[in-house]
Amino acid sequence: MFNGWFLLLERSCELRAMGHEPRAGLACYVLSIVFVSHSSWLAAIEYLELKNDKIGERFYLDYNEIARYMPVILLLILLLVNLAGNTQPALNDPNLKLWYNKPATIWEEALPLGNGNMGAMVFGGIKKERYQVNDNTLWSGYPEPGNNPQAAEYLPIVRKLIFEGNYDSATTVWRKHMQGPYSARYLPMGDLYLDFPVKDTIGTNYRRELDLNTAISTVTYKSNGVTYKRETFINYYWGVMQIRLTASKPASINTTVSLTSKLRYKTTPYENFLVLRGKAPSFVANRNYEPRQVVYEEEDGKGMNFIMSARVVNKGGALKTAQGDSSLQVTNANEVVIYLSVATGFEGFDKMPARSMKRLEEISRTHYAKLDYQGKDYNYLKKRHITDYQKLFNRVRLDLGVN
C-alpha cells in the first residue's frame, strides 16, 4: 500500500539530494512524516537504498534528524490542534442570539442580514412584515471629476486669512473656491412587504431573533391557535435572499407579496414572479436648502437602473395576482418560500452605470437559473448558506462573558 507514497518520496528526496529543487526538501520532510511507525521508516529506507545509495543515505540522515526532534514536533502538533479546537465557537451558542419580544417600530430596531452585496433589514411585523433591501452598488449620479482646479490658486489666500485670524473669511473662500463637489448618494433600493390578513398585531409567544451562529433571522408567534414561523437568510453562493413561511396547521398561510421603492419604479407580476424595475436619480441634493433636490434624467447612465425580482413558491393553496396586478396573493398554503434577487447598472467606479434593464433582467434570471439547474430544495440551500457563513464567522471567537 506504500508503493505510491514510496515513488513520490523517492522523487522528492532525489531532487533534495541532488540540490536541483530546494522545495523538494520540504516535500521530503512532509512525506517522511507519513511514515510514523518505525517499521515504515525502515521499509522506506530499504526501498530507497535499493533504488539509489545516495538517495537512501540522504533519507536516512533526514530520518535521524527528524526522529531527533520528533517529541518536540508531536508536542507542537498537539498544541496546534488544541488551539484550533479552542478557537472554534459552539455551533449553537445561545449567547450569540439577538432576540426581542416585539416587532421593530423603527429602522434601527430591525435586524440586519447580508452577503457582502445585498443587505436587508427585517422588521418582524405580524400584520405587515417589511424587508428593507439595499445593494452596495446602488448610488445616485455617475462618475465625475472630484478635484477643483481652482483650489491651488486660492490656497495662499486661505492660508493668509488663517494666519491673520480671519477664520470666517477663510471658510467662505475655501467653500466658494476650493471645496470639490459632493459625492453621489448611497440609496435604498426598495422594500419587500408581506401583508397578512390578521386582526391581531401582537400575537402570543412572539419572538424575533437573529442567530449569529447561522446568520438566519427567525420570527415566531401564535395567532388564533396557529403557530407561525418566518425564516430568512441571504445566501452568498446563489446571491439571493430566501424566506420560508410555515405554520403548525395545514392551509393556514395567507399573505400578499409586494415590492415598492422610494425611487422611481414600476412593479409587474409574472405568474409566480414579481419584478420591480427602477431608476436612481442622476442628482440628489446634499442640503435641503439647495435649489435642486432630486433630479431624474432619461439618458442612459445618468441615473442607475436597478431591478428587484421576487419568486413565490407555494406548497398547497393558491397563488394569484392581486391589488391592480401589482402584487401576488397566496391563500390557504401549507408552506411558502420567497426568493429575492437584485441587480444594478453599476459597471465600475470610473464607468457610466449604463447597463440596460434588459441586461439586469438577464442577471436576475441567472440567479434563479443556478437554483433551478442544481435542483436543490430549501433545506439544502439553508445548509449550504450556514456552511459558507461559518467558514468566516468561526475563524474568530470573542468572549466578553455573560454577566
N, C-alpha and C positions, 0 to 999 in steps of 0.2 A: 504493500500500500504506500510505501515511501518512495517508489521509483520516480514519480512525478516531482516530488519535493527534492529528491537527490539530483535530478537533472537541472533544476533551477538553481539549486545550491551550488552545483559544480560550476555552472556558468558564472555566477556572481563572484564566487571565490577565485575562479580562474582569472577573471578580469582584475580582481583585487591583487592577486599575487603578481600579475604581470604589470600592474601600475597603469593600465590603459584607461581605467574609468574610476575616479575617486569615489563616485556614488555607489559603486559596487561593494565597497567596504561596508557601507551601511546596510545594503541588502544582504550581504553575507552574515552580518551580525543578527539582523532581524530574523532571517531564515534559520539561523542557528538556534535561536530561542525556541523554535518549533520543536526541536528535538530535546525535550526537557528531561527525559529519562536517560540514565547512564547507558543503558543498552543501545538506545537510539543514537547517542553520541558516538559510541564505539562503532556502530554499524555505519554511520556516516563517514567516519574517519577511514574505516577499512575500504569502503566503496571508493572514496576519493583517492586513496593511496594506490588502489588497483588501476585507476584511470591515469594518474599523474603524480609522481612522488612529490614534486614541488608544491602542487596544489594541496596534497594531503598534509604535508608538513605545515603549510601556511594555516590550513584549517585547524590542525592540532594545536598550533600556537594560539590561534584565536579562541579555541575551546578552553585552553588553560587560562587565558586572560579573562574570558567571560566567567568561567567557573570560580575564579578567584573572588570576583565581585558579585557572584550570584546571590548571596544573602542580602546584600545591600539593594540589588536590583529588585528582588522579590519584595523587600520591605517597602521600597518606593512604589511598586505596583499596588500593593495593598493599601498604602496611604492614599494614592490617587483614586482608587476605586471607592474607598470610604468617603473621600472628599466629594467625589461626584455624586454619591448617593445622598450625602447630606445637603447638597445644594439643590436637589430636586424637591419642590414643594409637593404636598399631597395633592392628588388629582381632584379631590373633593373637599378642600379645606373650607369649613363653614365660616371661617373668619374672612374669607375672600368673596363675600357676597354683600352687595349693597341692596337693601330691601326696605320697603315702605308699605304702610298700611292704607294708603290712599293715592289716587291718581295725581299726576303733576298738574299744577294750575298755571305755571309759567315755564318758559323755556329752560331756565336754569335748574329746574327741578326734574326735567326729563332725563332719561338715561341714555348715554351715547353708545352707538355701535359704529364700526367702520372696518375697512380692509386696506387702508392706505390711499384709496382713491375715492370711493363712495363713503359718505357718512350719513347717519340718521340719528335723530333724537326721538326716543319712544316715550310718549306721554302716559300710556296706560289707562286711558279712559274706558268707562263701562258702556255708556250710551254712544260715545263717539271716540274712537281711537284715532290718534294722529301720529304719523311718522313724518317728521320734518327732514327732508332729504337734501343733501349737498353733494357736490363733486368738486374735487380740489382744483379743477381746471376751469371752472365757470367764473369768468370775470367780465366786467363791462369793458368797453373800449377795444383798442387794438394797439400794436406796438408803435410807440412814438419816442423821439429823442428825449432823454431826460435831463440833458445838460442845458444850461442857459449861457449862450455865447457872450452875453454882456457882463457876466459875473466878474471876470478878470479885470475889466475896465473899472468897475466900481469898488473893487476890493480895497484899494488905497483910501478911498473916500470913507468907507465904513470904518476902517482901522483908525483913521484920523478922528472921526467923531467919537469913537470909543475911548481913545486916549484922552480926549478933551472932556470926557464925562457926559457927552450928549447921547445917552443910550437910546432914548426915544427916537431921536433923529436917525441914529444908526439903524434901528429896527425898521423904520419907514423906508430908508434907502435900500436896505437888504431885501425887504419883501417886494419892493417895486422893481428892482433891477437885478437882483442876484438869485432869488429863490427860483428853483426849477418848477415844472408843472407837477401837480399832484398825480399820484399813480392812479391806475384804474381801481375799481371797487370789486371786492370779492362778494359774490351774490348768492343768495339762497336759491336753490333750483326749484323746489316745489314741495308739495305735501301729498302724501297718500293717506286718505281717510277711509275708515271702516265705520259705517253707521249701523247701529244695532237697534231693532225695534223693541226696546225695553223701557219701562217707566222708571225702574229703579236705577238711579245714578250712583249708588253707593254699594249695594250688594252686601253679602256677608262673607266672612272668611277671605276678605280681599288681601291680596299680596302682589306687589310688583317687585321684581328684583333684576339685578344684573350680576350674573355669576362670572367673576373674574377668572375662575378656573377654566371656563369654556368660552367666554365672550358671547354668551347667549342671554338674551333678555326674556323674562317669563312674566306673564300676568295671569293670575288665577283668581276666581271669585265664584260665589254661588248666588244664583238668582232663580226664583220660582222652583226651587228643589233641584236645579241642574247646576253642576259644577263646570265652569267654562275655563279653558286654558288657551293662551296665545303664546307661542314660542317664536322668537325672531333672532336671526343672525345674518351677518353679511359675509358671504363666502369669498375668499381670496382667489381660489383657483378658477372658479367659474365666473367670478365678478358680478354676482347678483345678490340681492337681499332676498331672504326666504322667510316666510311667515306661515306657521301652521296653526289653524284653529281646530280645536277638538272640544267635545262635550261628553259628559258622563251618561247622557241619554241619547239614543239614536234620533235622527231627524230634528235636532234641536238648534242647528246653526242657521241663523238668518242674518244676512248682512248686505249692505250696499257699498260697493267699492268705487271710489272716485279719485281722480288726480286733479290737482289745481296748482297754480303758481302765482306768485306776486309779480311775475314778469309777464310780458306779452305771450299768450299761449292759446292753443285750441286743443281740446281733448276729443278723440274719436274712438268709439268701440268697434272691435272686430271679433265677432263670435265670443271667444273666451279671453280676448285681449282688450286692454285699454292703452291707447297711445296718446301721450301729450307731446305736442310739437311746440317748442318755444323759441323765443329770440331774446337775447340780452340787449340792453341799451348800449349805444355807442358812447354815451357820456352820462355820468352821474355826478351831481354837484358834491363838493366837499363840505359846504356850509349852506344852511337854509336861507341865507340872505343873497346868495348868488343869483344872477338873473336867469340863468339856465339851470334847471333842476334835473330833469330826466329827459334824455333825447334818444329817440329811436331813428335809425336810418335803414332804408331798404337795401342799400348797396351791400353786396356780399363782402363779408369780412369786417365791416363797420358795425359791430354788434354780433356776438357769437350765437350761432344756432345751437340748440340742445334738444334732447329727446328723453322722455321717460316712458317706459313701457311696462305694464303690469299684466302678467298672465295669471288667470284664475283657474285652478283645477279643483273641482268639487267631486267628492265621493258621495253619491246619493243626492236626492233632492233635484233642484232645477237651477239653471243659470240663464239669465236673460238680460237684455239691455233695459235701462230704466232712466227716469228723470230726463226726458227730452233727448234720449240717445247719447248721454254724456257720461254714463256710469254703468256698472254691471251689478245685477242683483242676484244674490244666492238665497234660495229658500229651502228649508227643511233638509239641509245636508247633514251627513254624519261627520264629515271632515272637509276642510278647505285648506288648500295650500296656495299661497300667492307668491309669485316670483317677480321681483322688480329689477329691471335693467336700466342703466342710464348711459348717456354718451354726450359729448360736447364737440364743438367745432375747433377745439384747441389743436394747433399744429406745431407749437413751439413758442418759446418766449419772444423770439425775434421774427415770427412769421404771422401774416394775417390769418385770423381764425376763420378760414374760408371754406371749411367742409360744408358740403351741401346737405340738406335734410335727407336726400336720398342716401348719401353715404352714411349718415348717422343711423338710418333705418337698417342698413346692411350690417353695421357694427352690432346693433341691438339683436338682430336675428342671429348673428354669430354666437352671442352669449347663449341663446336658447338652443341653437343647433348643437353646441357642445354638451348641453344637458341631455338632449334627445338622442344624440348619437351614442352616448355611453349608456343610456337607458337605466340610469341609477335612480332609485327611489329616494324619498326624503330622508329616511334613516341613514342611508349610505352617505348622502351629501352632508348630513349633520356630523357623522363620524369623521368624514374627511376634513370638514371645517375644524373640528376640535383638534385633530392631529396636526394640521397646518399651524394653528394658533399656538398650541402648546410647545411646538418646537422653538418658538420665540419666547413665549411667556415663561417657560420653565427654565430658561437659562440663568435666571437670577431669582434669589429669594431675599426679600427684605422683611424682617420680623421686628415690629415695633411693640410687640406684646399685645395683650387683650384688655389690660386694665387702663 
